[in-house]
């Protein structure tokens, strides 16, 4: 089994077999990060450039740790502290990193399609760490990994994605990924935050949260982007929490073994209450931990041209 192409730009064009291949590769990676000494020499001598034009804690840090645990060298580039602030184009940044000897670029950018454009510019792998409201493929991969870990399978599960679907790259990648792996996916949010045509991705649309949660196996809560409140897309945070916030009472509407997920950062008391975010059904911290293992798998596979003859354990 190999991955098609040199890059990881999105879930849209990946097959179920490719997705499962990454998830299977992530399992021994998780064993590595559970050790007292979290390091294997697999990517020794390689350089991974983390190029982030938007703020990030979980994604950026987990990519940095993934590279370190595989013994790669890491270089961090931010938009505000780079030549981008002087007017340098994305393509010129890519060519500069190529000339400096980068072997992999991890890119987060506010423009949809930025990662694909950079991938066309350089001959080595580019990983999309989020491009505008388009996709965030490694987030959906770590979510799939977490669900398989907790539930044993994804096929046949009922997934409900709640919140700002309109502006969420996590939602788009998640819908595509869960559908490819055989789940049934619904989305729920205010009408103003659910984009027209979302049904074309295979998702059923609800505006009433209580109806959407009926029998759900996975409740995937999205961060409410508070900046959207200034655009008047919903009345206010208190009203949103009342109508679409996840709390312990609403959890009772879902399956008795339902799992609560969130990509972070969490706005406690808005999209989810503290007691729901921290309850035994929540796997939010497991998602963070699994993100390192999945991103290790992605770096490992792409650095080897998409193929793993044997996963490193020593």
C-alpha positions as CSV (number, residue, x, y, z in Angstrom):
1,X,0.0,0.0,0.0
2,X,1.2,3.5,-0.8
3,X,-0.2,7.0,-0.7
4,X,-0.9,8.6,-4.0
5,X,1.0,11.8,-4.7
6,X,3.7,13.4,-2.6
7,X,1.5,15.7,-0.5
8,X,-1.4,15.7,1.9
9,X,-3.6,18.5,0.8
10,X,-7.1,17.3,1.7
11,X,-9.4,14.3,2.4
12,X,-11.5,14.9,-0.7
13,X,-9.3,13.0,-3.0
14,X,-8.1,10.3,-0.6
15,X,-9.4,6.8,-0.7
16,X,-10.7,4.8,2.2
17,X,-7.7,2.5,1.9
18,X,-5.2,5.4,2.0
19,X,-6.9,6.8,5.1
20,X,-6.8,3.5,6.9
21,X,-3.2,3.1,5.9
22,X,-2.3,6.3,7.7
23,X,-4.4,5.3,10.8
24,X,-2.7,1.9,10.9
25,X,0.7,3.5,10.7
26,X,-0.2,5.8,13.6
27,X,-0.8,3.0,16.0
28,X,2.9,2.1,16.5
29,X,3.7,5.8,16.6
30,X,1.4,6.1,19.6
31,X,3.4,3.4,21.3
32,X,6.6,5.4,20.7
33,X,5.2,8.6,22.4
34,X,4.1,6.6,25.4
35,X,7.7,5.6,26.2
36,X,9.9,7.5,28.7
37,X,12.3,8.3,25.8
38,X,10.1,9.4,22.9
39,X,12.5,9.2,20.0
40,X,13.3,7.0,17.0
41,X,16.0,7.9,14.3
42,X,13.6,7.5,11.3
43,X,13.8,11.0,9.9
44,X,17.3,11.9,11.2
45,X,18.9,14.5,8.9
46,X,15.5,15.6,7.5
47,X,14.2,19.2,8.0
48,X,10.5,20.0,8.6
49,X,9.5,23.6,8.1
50,X,6.3,24.7,10.0
51,X,5.0,27.7,8.1
52,X,2.0,29.1,10.0
53,X,0.3,32.3,8.8
54,X,-2.4,31.9,11.4
55,X,-2.3,31.3,15.2
56,X,-2.2,27.7,16.4
57,X,-1.4,25.8,19.6
58,X,-2.5,22.2,19.1
59,X,-1.7,21.7,15.4
60,X,1.6,23.5,15.4
61,X,2.9,22.0,18.6
62,X,1.9,18.5,17.6
63,X,3.7,18.8,14.3
64,X,6.7,20.1,16.1
65,X,6.7,17.2,18.5
66,X,6.0,14.7,15.7
67,X,9.1,15.9,13.9
68,X,11.2,15.8,17.1
69,X,10.1,12.3,18.0
70,X,11.1,11.1,14.5
71,X,14.5,12.9,15.0
72,X,13.9,15.5,12.2
73,X,15.1,19.0,12.6
74,X,12.4,21.6,12.8
75,X,12.2,25.2,11.5
76,X,9.3,27.5,12.5
77,X,8.2,30.3,10.2
78,X,5.3,32.7,11.1
79,X,3.8,35.3,8.8
80,X,4.4,38.2,11.2
81,X,8.0,37.4,11.8
82,X,9.0,36.5,8.2
83,X,9.6,38.3,4.9
84,X,5.8,37.9,4.2
85,X,5.4,41.1,6.3
86,X,7.7,42.7,3.7
87,X,5.5,41.6,0.8
88,X,7.1,38.2,-0.1
89,X,4.8,36.0,-2.0
90,X,3.8,32.4,-0.9
91,X,5.6,31.0,-3.9
92,X,8.8,32.9,-3.1
93,X,8.6,31.7,0.5
94,X,8.3,28.1,-0.7
95,X,11.3,28.6,-3.1
96,X,13.3,30.1,-0.2
97,X,12.6,27.2,2.0
98,X,13.6,24.8,-0.8
99,X,16.9,26.6,-1.3
100,X,17.5,26.5,2.5
101,X,17.2,22.7,2.4
102,X,13.7,21.9,3.7
103,X,12.5,18.4,3.1
104,X,8.8,18.8,4.2
105,X,6.6,21.9,4.6
106,X,3.7,22.1,7.0
107,X,1.5,25.0,5.9
108,X,-1.4,26.8,7.6
109,X,-2.7,29.7,5.6
110,X,-6.0,31.8,5.6
111,X,-6.4,31.4,1.8
112,X,-8.2,28.3,0.5
113,X,-6.0,26.5,-1.9
114,X,-2.7,27.9,-0.5
115,X,-1.3,24.4,0.3
116,X,-2.1,23.1,-3.1
117,X,-0.4,26.1,-4.7
118,X,2.7,25.6,-2.6
119,X,2.8,21.9,-3.4
120,X,3.0,22.8,-7.1
121,X,5.9,25.0,-6.4
122,X,8.3,22.6,-4.5
123,X,9.4,19.0,-5.4
124,X,9.1,17.7,-1.8
125,X,6.0,17.0,0.4
126,X,3.6,19.7,1.6
127,X,1.1,19.1,4.3
128,X,-2.0,21.2,4.6
129,X,-2.4,22.3,8.3
130,X,-5.5,24.3,7.4
131,X,-6.3,26.5,4.4
132,X,-9.0,29.0,5.1
133,X,-12.4,27.4,5.4
134,X,-11.4,24.7,2.9
135,X,-9.8,21.7,4.7
136,X,-7.8,20.5,7.7
137,X,-7.0,16.9,6.8
138,X,-4.8,15.9,9.7
139,X,-7.5,17.0,12.2
140,X,-10.0,14.7,10.5
141,X,-7.4,11.9,10.5
142,X,-6.7,12.2,14.2
143,X,-10.5,12.3,14.8
144,X,-10.9,9.1,12.9
145,X,-8.1,7.5,14.8
146,X,-9.7,8.5,18.1
147,X,-13.1,7.1,17.1
148,X,-11.6,3.8,16.0
149,X,-9.7,3.6,19.3
150,X,-12.8,4.2,21.4
151,X,-15.5,2.5,19.3
152,X,-13.5,-0.1,17.4
153,X,-15.0,0.9,14.1
154,X,-16.4,4.0,12.2
155,X,-18.7,2.1,9.8
156,X,-22.4,2.6,10.7
157,X,-21.9,5.2,13.4
158,X,-24.1,8.2,13.6
159,X,-22.0,11.4,13.8
160,X,-23.5,14.8,14.6
161,X,-21.4,17.9,13.9
162,X,-22.7,20.9,15.8
163,X,-21.9,24.6,15.4
164,X,-20.5,26.9,12.8
165,X,-20.4,24.7,9.8
166,X,-20.1,27.6,7.4
167,X,-16.6,28.7,8.4
168,X,-15.2,25.4,9.6
169,X,-12.5,23.6,7.7
170,X,-12.7,21.0,10.4
171,X,-16.3,20.4,9.6
172,X,-15.6,20.0,5.8
173,X,-12.7,17.6,6.3
174,X,-14.6,15.7,9.0
175,X,-17.8,15.2,6.9
176,X,-15.7,13.9,4.0
177,X,-13.6,11.6,6.2
178,X,-16.4,10.1,8.3
179,X,-18.5,9.5,5.1
180,X,-15.6,7.8,3.4
181,X,-15.2,5.5,6.4
182,X,-18.8,4.5,6.4
183,X,-20.4,6.7,9.0
184,X,-23.7,8.5,8.7
185,X,-23.1,12.3,9.2
186,X,-25.5,15.0,10.3
187,X,-24.8,18.7,10.8
188,X,-26.7,21.1,13.1
189,X,-26.5,24.8,13.7
190,X,-28.2,28.1,13.1
191,X,-29.4,28.5,9.5
192,X,-27.0,31.4,9.0
193,X,-24.0,29.1,10.0
194,X,-25.0,26.1,7.7
195,X,-23.8,26.7,4.1
196,X,-26.1,26.0,1.2
197,X,-25.3,22.7,-0.5
198,X,-23.7,21.0,2.5
199,X,-26.0,18.1,1.7
200,X,-23.9,17.5,-1.4
201,X,-21.1,16.2,0.9
202,X,-23.5,13.6,2.1
203,X,-24.6,15.3,5.4
204,X,-28.1,15.6,6.7
205,X,-29.0,19.0,8.0
206,X,-30.8,19.9,11.2
207,X,-31.6,23.2,12.8
208,X,-33.1,21.7,16.0
209,X,-30.3,20.3,18.2
210,X,-32.5,18.0,20.3
211,X,-33.7,16.3,17.1
212,X,-30.1,16.0,15.7
213,X,-28.8,14.4,18.9
214,X,-31.4,11.6,19.0
215,X,-29.4,8.3,19.0
216,X,-26.1,10.0,18.1
217,X,-22.9,7.9,18.6
218,X,-20.5,10.8,18.2
219,X,-21.2,14.4,19.1
220,X,-18.6,16.6,17.4
221,X,-18.7,20.1,18.8
222,X,-17.2,23.0,16.8
223,X,-15.7,26.1,18.2
224,X,-17.9,29.2,17.9
225,X,-15.7,31.8,16.3
226,X,-16.6,34.8,18.4
227,X,-15.5,37.2,15.6
228,X,-18.6,35.9,13.7
229,X,-20.8,37.5,16.3
230,X,-19.8,40.9,14.9
231,X,-21.2,39.9,11.6
232,X,-24.6,39.3,13.1
233,X,-24.8,35.7,12.1
234,X,-26.4,34.7,15.4
235,X,-28.1,36.8,18.1
236,X,-25.5,36.4,20.9
237,X,-23.4,33.9,22.8
238,X,-25.9,33.4,25.5
239,X,-28.7,32.7,23.0
240,X,-26.4,30.4,21.0
241,X,-25.5,28.4,24.2
242,X,-29.2,28.0,25.0
243,X,-30.2,26.7,21.6
244,X,-27.0,24.9,20.4
245,X,-24.8,24.4,23.4
246,X,-23.9,20.9,24.5
247,X,-24.5,20.1,28.2
248,X,-25.0,17.1,30.4
249,X,-28.8,17.2,29.9
250,X,-28.5,17.2,26.1
251,X,-26.1,14.3,26.2
252,X,-28.9,12.2,27.5
253,X,-30.6,12.5,24.1
254,X,-27.8,10.7,22.4
255,X,-26.8,7.1,22.6
256,X,-26.0,6.0,26.2
257,X,-22.4,5.3,25.0
258,X,-22.1,8.5,22.9
259,X,-18.7,10.2,22.7
260,X,-18.1,14.0,22.9
261,X,-15.4,15.5,20.6
262,X,-14.0,19.0,20.0
263,X,-11.1,20.2,17.9
264,X,-10.1,22.9,20.3
265,X,-9.7,25.5,21.6
266,X,-12.9,25.1,23.7
267,X,-15.1,28.1,24.5
268,X,-16.5,26.7,27.8
269,X,-20.0,27.9,28.5
270,X,-20.7,28.7,24.9
271,X,-20.6,25.7,22.6
272,X,-20.1,23.3,25.5
273,X,-20.4,23.4,29.2
274,X,-17.6,22.5,31.6
275,X,-19.4,19.4,32.9
276,X,-19.9,18.1,29.4
277,X,-16.4,18.9,28.2
278,X,-14.9,17.1,31.2
279,X,-17.3,14.2,31.5
280,X,-16.3,10.6,31.1
281,X,-17.8,10.6,27.6
282,X,-15.4,13.3,26.5
283,X,-12.4,12.3,24.4
284,X,-11.1,15.8,23.8
285,X,-7.7,15.2,25.5
286,X,-7.4,11.9,23.7
287,X,-7.8,13.8,20.4
288,X,-4.8,16.1,21.4
289,X,-2.6,13.1,22.3
290,X,-3.6,11.2,19.1
291,X,-2.8,14.2,17.0
292,X,0.9,13.7,17.6
293,X,0.8,10.0,16.6
294,X,-1.2,10.7,13.5
295,X,1.1,13.6,12.4
296,X,4.1,11.4,13.1
297,X,2.6,8.8,10.7
298,X,1.9,11.5,8.0
299,X,5.5,12.8,8.2
300,X,6.9,9.3,8.2
301,X,4.9,8.1,5.2
302,X,5.4,11.3,3.1
303,X,9.1,11.4,3.8
304,X,9.3,7.8,2.5
305,X,7.4,8.6,-0.7
306,X,4.1,7.4,0.7
307,X,5.3,3.9,1.5
308,X,6.3,2.2,4.8
309,X,8.1,-1.1,4.5
310,X,8.1,-1.4,8.2
311,X,7.1,1.1,10.9
312,X,10.0,2.1,13.1
313,X,9.8,1.1,16.8
314,X,13.5,1.4,17.7
